[in-house]
């Protein structure tokens, strides 16, 4: 069996709080641990000195809605307890979505 770390580089996300961000109608998506809306709770203004998580990555919640996993095709900020997975080898969008489904299919182990 292959582990996630053999396929993806995985790290802890940006770790921001919405209350400390300026919410705007059109901005950078803010991803939390929720299991709906691709994890996006709002959009925020770009924060000077804080690099967003890169595009073409997966966000993986490790608390709250554990293993809620979503593909992001644009940069995004993330809240607490969200990991980011970037493929080690080039992958298509469809392959990324496949891995999101596979990761999320393991939720039952952590309920």
Secondary structure, DSSP 8 states (H G I E B T S, - for coil): ---HHHHEEEEE-----GGGS-EESSSEEEE-S-SSGGGEEEEE---TT---B-SSEEEEESSSSTT-EEEESS-EEE-TTEEEEEESS---HHHHHHHHHHHHTTGGGG-
